[in-house]
Amino acid sequence: MTLPATQADAAARPPRIGLLDTARGLALIAMASYHFSWDMEFMGYLAPGTAETGWLKIYARAIATTFL
C-alpha cells in the first residue's frame, strides 16, 4: 500500500530541531521589539537618536548578526 503524496513527503522530511526553531522565534521577537523602539522614536515618543545610540545600537547589531 502506498501513502498519499503529502504523507510520503512528511515521512521523508527530517524532524524539526526545537532549539533552532526557538532561536529563530526569539530573533524575530527581538527584531520586532527593536523596530518598535525605532517607531516610537520616529513618532516622537523617544528622544531623537535613541534607537541609534547606546544599548539599542548594540541590540540592533546583535539582532542583525542572528539573521546572518
PyMOL Python script that loads the backbone (N, CA, C, O; Angstrom):
from pymol import cmd

cmd.read_pdbstr("""\
ATOM      1  N   MET A   1       0.845  -1.176   0.000  1.00  0.00           N
ATOM      2  CA  MET A   1       0.000   0.000   0.000  1.00  0.00           C
ATOM      3  C   MET A   1       0.892   1.241   0.000  1.00  0.00           C
ATOM      4  O   MET A   1       1.835   1.320   0.787  1.00  0.00           O
ATOM      5  N   THR A   2       0.609   2.198  -0.861  1.00  0.00           N
ATOM      6  CA  THR A   2       1.402   3.423  -0.935  1.00  0.00           C
ATOM      7  C   THR A   2       0.685   4.541  -0.200  1.00  0.00           C
ATOM      8  O   THR A   2      -0.543   4.585  -0.130  1.00  0.00           O
ATOM      9  N   LEU A   3       1.483   5.432   0.339  1.00  0.00           N
ATOM     10  CA  LEU A   3       0.939   6.583   1.059  1.00  0.00           C
ATOM     11  C   LEU A   3       0.612   7.699   0.070  1.00  0.00           C
ATOM     12  O   LEU A   3       1.267   7.824  -0.964  1.00  0.00           O
ATOM     13  N   PRO A   4      -0.388   8.500   0.381  1.00  0.00           N
ATOM     14  CA  PRO A   4      -0.628   9.686  -0.455  1.00  0.00           C
ATOM     15  C   PRO A   4       0.600  10.590  -0.445  1.00  0.00           C
ATOM     16  O   PRO A   4       1.421  10.520   0.469  1.00  0.00           O
ATOM     17  N   ALA A   5       0.723  11.433  -1.457  1.00  0.00           N
ATOM     18  CA  ALA A   5       1.920  12.268  -1.633  1.00  0.00           C
ATOM     19  C   ALA A   5       2.240  13.104  -0.401  1.00  0.00           C
ATOM     20  O   ALA A   5       3.411  13.217  -0.040  1.00  0.00           O
ATOM     21  N   THR A   6       1.262  13.684   0.248  1.00  0.00           N
ATOM     22  CA  THR A   6       1.549  14.545   1.403  1.00  0.00           C
ATOM     23  C   THR A   6       2.073  13.737   2.580  1.00  0.00           C
ATOM     24  O   THR A   6       2.963  14.206   3.289  1.00  0.00           O
ATOM     25  N   GLN A   7       1.562  12.562   2.806  1.00  0.00           N
ATOM     26  CA  GLN A   7       2.052  11.730   3.902  1.00  0.00           C
ATOM     27  C   GLN A   7       3.435  11.198   3.586  1.00  0.00           C
ATOM     28  O   GLN A   7       4.272  11.100   4.483  1.00  0.00           O
ATOM     29  N   ALA A   8       3.696  10.853   2.337  1.00  0.00           N
ATOM     30  CA  ALA A   8       5.015  10.366   1.950  1.00  0.00           C
ATOM     31  C   ALA A   8       6.053  11.467   2.102  1.00  0.00           C
ATOM     32  O   ALA A   8       7.168  11.211   2.556  1.00  0.00           O
ATOM     33  N   ASP A   9       5.692  12.704   1.721  1.00  0.00           N
ATOM     34  CA  ASP A   9       6.609  13.836   1.873  1.00  0.00           C
ATOM     35  C   ASP A   9       6.912  14.099   3.337  1.00  0.00           C
ATOM     36  O   ASP A   9       8.058  14.367   3.699  1.00  0.00           O
ATOM     37  N   ALA A  10       5.895  14.025   4.178  1.00  0.00           N
ATOM     38  CA  ALA A  10       6.080  14.270   5.606  1.00  0.00           C
ATOM     39  C   ALA A  10       6.947  13.192   6.236  1.00  0.00           C
ATOM     40  O   ALA A  10       7.749  13.486   7.123  1.00  0.00           O
ATOM     41  N   ALA A  11       6.800  11.954   5.795  1.00  0.00           N
ATOM     42  CA  ALA A  11       7.601  10.866   6.348  1.00  0.00           C
ATOM     43  C   ALA A  11       9.057  10.973   5.909  1.00  0.00           C
ATOM     44  O   ALA A  11       9.945  10.514   6.628  1.00  0.00           O
ATOM     45  N   ALA A  12       9.323  11.563   4.753  1.00  0.00           N
ATOM     46  CA  ALA A  12      10.681  11.684   4.227  1.00  0.00           C
ATOM     47  C   ALA A  12      11.444  12.852   4.846  1.00  0.00           C
ATOM     48  O   ALA A  12      12.675  12.851   4.834  1.00  0.00           O
ATOM     49  N   ARG A  13      10.747  13.840   5.383  1.00  0.00           N
ATOM     50  CA  ARG A  13      11.402  15.010   5.974  1.00  0.00           C
ATOM     51  C   ARG A  13      12.061  14.666   7.297  1.00  0.00           C
ATOM     52  O   ARG A  13      11.521  13.883   8.078  1.00  0.00           O
ATOM     53  N   PRO A  14      13.236  15.253   7.553  1.00  0.00           N
ATOM     54  CA  PRO A  14      13.852  15.034   8.865  1.00  0.00           C
ATOM     55  C   PRO A  14      13.054  15.763   9.947  1.00  0.00           C
ATOM     56  O   PRO A  14      12.326  16.707   9.639  1.00  0.00           O
ATOM     57  N   PRO A  15      13.178  15.346  11.197  1.00  0.00           N
ATOM     58  CA  PRO A  15      12.421  16.013  12.280  1.00  0.00           C
ATOM     59  C   PRO A  15      12.919  17.440  12.496  1.00  0.00           C
ATOM     60  O   PRO A  15      14.072  17.758  12.208  1.00  0.00           O
ATOM     61  N   ARG A  16      12.039  18.287  13.004  1.00  0.00           N
ATOM     62  CA  ARG A  16      12.392  19.675  13.297  1.00  0.00           C
ATOM     63  C   ARG A  16      13.288  19.716  14.528  1.00  0.00           C
ATOM     64  O   ARG A  16      13.187  18.869  15.416  1.00  0.00           O
ATOM     65  N   ILE A  17      14.162  20.709  14.565  1.00  0.00           N
ATOM     66  CA  ILE A  17      15.057  20.900  15.707  1.00  0.00           C
ATOM     67  C   ILE A  17      14.455  22.006  16.566  1.00  0.00           C
ATOM     68  O   ILE A  17      14.460  23.177  16.186  1.00  0.00           O
ATOM     69  N   GLY A  18      13.939  21.621  17.722  1.00  0.00           N
ATOM     70  CA  GLY A  18      13.230  22.556  18.587  1.00  0.00           C
ATOM     71  C   GLY A  18      14.071  23.740  19.024  1.00  0.00           C
ATOM     72  O   GLY A  18      13.574  24.865  19.067  1.00  0.00           O
ATOM     73  N   LEU A  19      15.330  23.511  19.348  1.00  0.00           N
ATOM     74  CA  LEU A  19      16.206  24.589  19.796  1.00  0.00           C
ATOM     75  C   LEU A  19      16.416  25.616  18.685  1.00  0.00           C
ATOM     76  O   LEU A  19      16.433  26.820  18.943  1.00  0.00           O
ATOM     77  N   LEU A  20      16.575  25.146  17.465  1.00  0.00           N
ATOM     78  CA  LEU A  20      16.756  26.051  16.338  1.00  0.00           C
ATOM     79  C   LEU A  20      15.479  26.857  16.080  1.00  0.00           C
ATOM     80  O   LEU A  20      15.546  28.057  15.815  1.00  0.00           O
ATOM     81  N   ASP A  21      14.335  26.207  16.155  1.00  0.00           N
ATOM     82  CA  ASP A  21      13.062  26.917  15.987  1.00  0.00           C
ATOM     83  C   ASP A  21      12.876  27.975  17.072  1.00  0.00           C
ATOM     84  O   ASP A  21      12.386  29.071  16.798  1.00  0.00           O
ATOM     85  N   THR A  22      13.265  27.648  18.297  1.00  0.00           N
ATOM     86  CA  THR A  22      13.167  28.601  19.407  1.00  0.00           C
ATOM     87  C   THR A  22      14.080  29.799  19.169  1.00  0.00           C
ATOM     88  O   THR A  22      13.683  30.941  19.399  1.00  0.00           O
ATOM     89  N   ALA A  23      15.310  29.537  18.707  1.00  0.00           N
ATOM     90  CA  ALA A  23      16.252  30.629  18.430  1.00  0.00           C
ATOM     91  C   ALA A  23      15.709  31.543  17.330  1.00  0.00           C
ATOM     92  O   ALA A  23      15.839  32.764  17.417  1.00  0.00           O
ATOM     93  N   ARG A  24      15.113  30.964  16.312  1.00  0.00           N
ATOM     94  CA  ARG A  24      14.532  31.767  15.231  1.00  0.00           C
ATOM     95  C   ARG A  24      13.377  32.623  15.746  1.00  0.00           C
ATOM     96  O   ARG A  24      13.248  33.794  15.387  1.00  0.00           O
ATOM     97  N   GLY A  25      12.553  32.031  16.580  1.00  0.00           N
ATOM     98  CA  GLY A  25      11.433  32.776  17.153  1.00  0.00           C
ATOM     99  C   GLY A  25      11.899  33.935  18.015  1.00  0.00           C
ATOM    100  O   GLY A  25      11.341  35.030  17.945  1.00  0.00           O
ATOM    101  N   LEU A  26      12.922  33.696  18.828  1.00  0.00           N
ATOM    102  CA  LEU A  26      13.473  34.765  19.667  1.00  0.00           C
ATOM    103  C   LEU A  26      14.089  35.879  18.821  1.00  0.00           C
ATOM    104  O   LEU A  26      13.967  37.057  19.155  1.00  0.00           O
ATOM    105  N   ALA A  27      14.747  35.504  17.729  1.00  0.00           N
ATOM    106  CA  ALA A  27      15.328  36.511  16.839  1.00  0.00           C
ATOM    107  C   ALA A  27      14.240  37.385  16.229  1.00  0.00           C
ATOM    108  O   ALA A  27      14.413  38.598  16.111  1.00  0.00           O
ATOM    109  N   LEU A  28      13.134  36.788  15.846  1.00  0.00           N
ATOM    110  CA  LEU A  28      12.026  37.564  15.280  1.00  0.00           C
ATOM    111  C   LEU A  28      11.397  38.490  16.325  1.00  0.00           C
ATOM    112  O   LEU A  28      11.066  39.637  16.023  1.00  0.00           O
ATOM    113  N   ILE A  29      11.235  37.995  17.540  1.00  0.00           N
ATOM    114  CA  ILE A  29      10.690  38.828  18.620  1.00  0.00           C
ATOM    115  C   ILE A  29      11.637  39.981  18.927  1.00  0.00           C
ATOM    116  O   ILE A  29      11.196  41.111  19.138  1.00  0.00           O
ATOM    117  N   ALA A  30      12.941  39.697  18.951  1.00  0.00           N
ATOM    118  CA  ALA A  30      13.934  40.739  19.210  1.00  0.00           C
ATOM    119  C   ALA A  30      13.889  41.810  18.114  1.00  0.00           C
ATOM    120  O   ALA A  30      13.963  43.003  18.408  1.00  0.00           O
ATOM    121  N   MET A  31      13.768  41.384  16.853  1.00  0.00           N
ATOM    122  CA  MET A  31      13.706  42.352  15.767  1.00  0.00           C
ATOM    123  C   MET A  31      12.457  43.218  15.884  1.00  0.00           C
ATOM    124  O   MET A  31      12.511  44.431  15.681  1.00  0.00           O
ATOM    125  N   ALA A  32      11.349  42.596  16.209  1.00  0.00           N
ATOM    126  CA  ALA A  32      10.109  43.361  16.362  1.00  0.00           C
ATOM    127  C   ALA A  32      10.223  44.364  17.504  1.00  0.00           C
ATOM    128  O   ALA A  32       9.743  45.491  17.384  1.00  0.00           O
ATOM    129  N   SER A  33      10.850  43.972  18.607  1.00  0.00           N
ATOM    130  CA  SER A  33      10.981  44.887  19.747  1.00  0.00           C
ATOM    131  C   SER A  33      11.897  46.061  19.413  1.00  0.00           C
ATOM    132  O   SER A  33      11.632  47.190  19.824  1.00  0.00           O
ATOM    133  N   TYR A  34      12.976  45.801  18.667  1.00  0.00           N
ATOM    134  CA  TYR A  34      13.858  46.901  18.273  1.00  0.00           C
ATOM    135  C   TYR A  34      13.129  47.861  17.337  1.00  0.00           C
ATOM    136  O   TYR A  34      13.204  49.080  17.497  1.00  0.00           O
ATOM    137  N   HIS A  35      12.426  47.298  16.366  1.00  0.00           N
ATOM    138  CA  HIS A  35      11.714  48.150  15.420  1.00  0.00           C
ATOM    139  C   HIS A  35      10.602  48.933  16.103  1.00  0.00           C
ATOM    140  O   HIS A  35      10.271  50.036  15.669  1.00  0.00           O
ATOM    141  N   PHE A  36      10.024  48.387  17.155  1.00  0.00           N
ATOM    142  CA  PHE A  36       9.036  49.134  17.930  1.00  0.00           C
ATOM    143  C   PHE A  36       9.692  50.358  18.561  1.00  0.00           C
ATOM    144  O   PHE A  36       9.106  51.440  18.559  1.00  0.00           O
ATOM    145  N   SER A  37      10.912  50.200  19.106  1.00  0.00           N
ATOM    146  CA  SER A  37      11.601  51.359  19.700  1.00  0.00           C
ATOM    147  C   SER A  37      11.945  52.376  18.617  1.00  0.00           C
ATOM    148  O   SER A  37      11.878  53.582  18.854  1.00  0.00           O
ATOM    149  N   TRP A  38      12.312  51.895  17.429  1.00  0.00           N
ATOM    150  CA  TRP A  38      12.600  52.815  16.323  1.00  0.00           C
ATOM    151  C   TRP A  38      11.330  53.579  15.942  1.00  0.00           C
ATOM    152  O   TRP A  38      11.376  54.788  15.715  1.00  0.00           O
ATOM    153  N   ASP A  39      10.212  52.882  15.872  1.00  0.00           N
ATOM    154  CA  ASP A  39       8.937  53.537  15.549  1.00  0.00           C
ATOM    155  C   ASP A  39       8.559  54.563  16.607  1.00  0.00           C
ATOM    156  O   ASP A  39       8.072  55.644  16.276  1.00  0.00           O
ATOM    157  N   MET A  40       8.778  54.237  17.876  1.00  0.00           N
ATOM    158  CA  MET A  40       8.468  55.173  18.953  1.00  0.00           C
ATOM    159  C   MET A  40       9.314  56.437  18.826  1.00  0.00           C
ATOM    160  O   MET A  40       8.832  57.540  19.083  1.00  0.00           O
ATOM    161  N   GLU A  41      10.574  56.274  18.430  1.00  0.00           N
ATOM    162  CA  GLU A  41      11.423  57.442  18.206  1.00  0.00           C
ATOM    163  C   GLU A  41      10.908  58.249  17.010  1.00  0.00           C
ATOM    164  O   GLU A  41      10.840  59.477  17.070  1.00  0.00           O
ATOM    165  N   PHE A  42      10.547  57.557  15.926  1.00  0.00           N
ATOM    166  CA  PHE A  42      10.057  58.226  14.715  1.00  0.00           C
ATOM    167  C   PHE A  42       8.797  59.035  14.996  1.00  0.00           C
ATOM    168  O   PHE A  42       8.615  60.115  14.433  1.00  0.00           O
ATOM    169  N   MET A  43       7.921  58.518  15.866  1.00  0.00           N
ATOM    170  CA  MET A  43       6.671  59.207  16.178  1.00  0.00           C
ATOM    171  C   MET A  43       6.838  60.262  17.264  1.00  0.00           C
ATOM    172  O   MET A  43       5.876  60.952  17.600  1.00  0.00           O
ATOM    173  N   GLY A  44       8.042  60.402  17.820  1.00  0.00           N
ATOM    174  CA  GLY A  44       8.307  61.458  18.778  1.00  0.00           C
ATOM    175  C   GLY A  44       8.142  61.072  20.237  1.00  0.00           C
ATOM    176  O   GLY A  44       8.225  61.936  21.110  1.00  0.00           O
ATOM    177  N   TYR A  45       7.910  59.804  20.524  1.00  0.00           N
ATOM    178  CA  TYR A  45       7.753  59.374  21.911  1.00  0.00           C
ATOM    179  C   TYR A  45       9.085  59.119  22.605  1.00  0.00           C
ATOM    180  O   TYR A  45       9.147  59.075  23.833  1.00  0.00           O
ATOM    181  N   LEU A  46      10.145  58.952  21.830  1.00  0.00           N
ATOM    182  CA  LEU A  46      11.506  58.827  22.371  1.00  0.00           C
ATOM    183  C   LEU A  46      12.352  59.942  21.785  1.00  0.00           C
ATOM    184  O   LEU A  46      12.053  60.454  20.706  1.00  0.00           O
ATOM    185  N   ALA A  47      13.404  60.317  22.491  1.00  0.00           N
ATOM    186  CA  ALA A  47      14.281  61.390  22.026  1.00  0.00           C
ATOM    187  C   ALA A  47      14.954  60.993  20.711  1.00  0.00           C
ATOM    188  O   ALA A  47      15.267  59.821  20.505  1.00  0.00           O
ATOM    189  N   PRO A  48      15.176  61.965  19.820  1.00  0.00           N
ATOM    190  CA  PRO A  48      15.853  61.667  18.554  1.00  0.00           C
ATOM    191  C   PRO A  48      17.224  61.029  18.790  1.00  0.00           C
ATOM    192  O   PRO A  48      17.983  61.473  19.652  1.00  0.00           O
ATOM    193  N   GLY A  49      17.529  59.997  18.025  1.00  0.00           N
ATOM    194  CA  GLY A  49      18.815  59.316  18.141  1.00  0.00           C
ATOM    195  C   GLY A  49      18.833  58.175  19.140  1.00  0.00           C
ATOM    196  O   GLY A  49      19.845  57.485  19.262  1.00  0.00           O
ATOM    197  N   THR A  50      17.744  57.960  19.854  1.00  0.00           N
ATOM    198  CA  THR A  50      17.708  56.916  20.882  1.00  0.00           C
ATOM    199  C   THR A  50      17.965  55.535  20.293  1.00  0.00           C
ATOM    200  O   THR A  50      18.729  54.756  20.862  1.00  0.00           O
ATOM    201  N   ALA A  51      17.345  55.223  19.175  1.00  0.00           N
ATOM    202  CA  ALA A  51      17.455  53.881  18.588  1.00  0.00           C
ATOM    203  C   ALA A  51      18.815  53.631  17.940  1.00  0.00           C
ATOM    204  O   ALA A  51      19.157  52.485  17.650  1.00  0.00           O
ATOM    205  N   GLU A  52      19.591  54.685  17.710  1.00  0.00           N
ATOM    206  CA  GLU A  52      20.890  54.526  17.048  1.00  0.00           C
ATOM    207  C   GLU A  52      22.069  54.696  17.994  1.00  0.00           C
ATOM    208  O   GLU A  52      23.215  54.731  17.546  1.00  0.00           O
ATOM    209  N   THR A  53      21.810  54.803  19.299  1.00  0.00           N
ATOM    210  CA  THR A  53      22.910  55.004  20.251  1.00  0.00           C
ATOM    211  C   THR A  53      22.762  54.061  21.434  1.00  0.00           C
ATOM    212  O   THR A  53      21.711  53.458  21.648  1.00  0.00           O
ATOM    213  N   GLY A  54      23.835  53.952  22.190  1.00  0.00           N
ATOM    214  CA  GLY A  54      23.809  53.195  23.443  1.00  0.00           C
ATOM    215  C   GLY A  54      23.492  51.726  23.268  1.00  0.00           C
ATOM    216  O   GLY A  54      23.900  51.093  22.295  1.00  0.00           O
ATOM    217  N   TRP A  55      22.757  51.199  24.229  1.00  0.00           N
ATOM    218  CA  TRP A  55      22.483  49.757  24.242  1.00  0.00           C
ATOM    219  C   TRP A  55      21.582  49.336  23.095  1.00  0.00           C
ATOM    220  O   TRP A  55      21.644  48.186  22.659  1.00  0.00           O
ATOM    221  N   LEU A  56      20.734  50.249  22.590  1.00  0.00           N
ATOM    222  CA  LEU A  56      19.881  49.890  21.453  1.00  0.00           C
ATOM    223  C   LEU A  56      20.699  49.684  20.182  1.00  0.00           C
ATOM    224  O   LEU A  56      20.326  48.870  19.337  1.00  0.00           O
ATOM    225  N   LYS A  57      21.796  50.401  20.033  1.00  0.00           N
ATOM    226  CA  LYS A  57      22.670  50.196  18.875  1.00  0.00           C
ATOM    227  C   LYS A  57      23.301  48.804  18.947  1.00  0.00           C
ATOM    228  O   LYS A  57      23.367  48.094  17.944  1.00  0.00           O
ATOM    229  N   ILE A  58      23.759  48.424  20.126  1.00  0.00           N
ATOM    230  CA  ILE A  58      24.348  47.097  20.320  1.00  0.00           C
ATOM    231  C   ILE A  58      23.279  46.018  20.111  1.00  0.00           C
ATOM    232  O   ILE A  58      23.535  44.989  19.485  1.00  0.00           O
ATOM    233  N   TYR A  59      22.099  46.266  20.636  1.00  0.00           N
ATOM    234  CA  TYR A  59      20.966  45.341  20.481  1.00  0.00           C
ATOM    235  C   TYR A  59      20.648  45.130  18.998  1.00  0.00           C
ATOM    236  O   TYR A  59      20.435  43.999  18.561  1.00  0.00           O
ATOM    237  N   ALA A  60      20.617  46.215  18.232  1.00  0.00           N
ATOM    238  CA  ALA A  60      20.331  46.126  16.796  1.00  0.00           C
ATOM    239  C   ALA A  60      21.397  45.306  16.076  1.00  0.00           C
ATOM    240  O   ALA A  60      21.072  44.478  15.225  1.00  0.00           O
ATOM    241  N   ARG A  61      22.662  45.529  16.409  1.00  0.00           N
ATOM    242  CA  ARG A  61      23.749  44.782  15.772  1.00  0.00           C
ATOM    243  C   ARG A  61      23.691  43.306  16.119  1.00  0.00           C
ATOM    244  O   ARG A  61      23.951  42.451  15.273  1.00  0.00           O
ATOM    245  N   ALA A  62      23.351  43.008  17.366  1.00  0.00           N
ATOM    246  CA  ALA A  62      23.247  41.608  17.788  1.00  0.00           C
ATOM    247  C   ALA A  62      22.099  40.906  17.054  1.00  0.00           C
ATOM    248  O   ALA A  62      22.231  39.750  16.651  1.00  0.00           O
ATOM    249  N   ILE A  63      20.989  41.600  16.885  1.00  0.00           N
ATOM    250  CA  ILE A  63      19.844  41.036  16.176  1.00  0.00           C
ATOM    251  C   ILE A  63      20.230  40.790  14.709  1.00  0.00           C
ATOM    252  O   ILE A  63      19.942  39.725  14.162  1.00  0.00           O
ATOM    253  N   ALA A  64      20.867  41.756  14.088  1.00  0.00           N
ATOM    254  CA  ALA A  64      21.270  41.600  12.686  1.00  0.00           C
ATOM    255  C   ALA A  64      22.217  40.410  12.526  1.00  0.00           C
ATOM    256  O   ALA A  64      22.152  39.694  11.527  1.00  0.00           O
ATOM    257  N   THR A  65      23.080  40.203  13.492  1.00  0.00           N
ATOM    258  CA  THR A  65      24.000  39.081  13.451  1.00  0.00           C
ATOM    259  C   THR A  65      23.265  37.756  13.450  1.00  0.00           C
ATOM    260  O   THR A  65      23.689  36.819  12.773  1.00  0.00           O
ATOM    261  N   THR A  66      22.171  37.656  14.192  1.00  0.00           N
ATOM    262  CA  THR A  66      21.440  36.389  14.242  1.00  0.00           C
ATOM    263  C   THR A  66      20.818  36.054  12.897  1.00  0.00           C
ATOM    264  O   THR A  66      20.597  34.881  12.595  1.00  0.00           O
ATOM    265  N   PHE A  67      20.534  37.060  12.085  1.00  0.00           N
ATOM    266  CA  PHE A  67      19.936  36.808  10.775  1.00  0.00           C
ATOM    267  C   PHE A  67      20.971  36.504   9.714  1.00  0.00           C
ATOM    268  O   PHE A  67      20.626  36.026   8.633  1.00  0.00           O
ATOM    269  N   LEU A  68      22.241  36.775  10.004  1.00  0.00           N
ATOM    270  CA  LEU A  68      23.293  36.439   9.047  1.00  0.00           C
ATOM    271  C   LEU A  68      23.716  35.010   9.257  1.00  0.00           C
ATOM    272  O   LEU A  68      24.597  34.518   8.553  1.00  0.00           O
TER     273      LEU A  68
END
""", "prot")
cmd.dss("prot")
cmd.show_as("cartoon", "prot")
cmd.util.cbc("prot")
cmd.orient("prot")
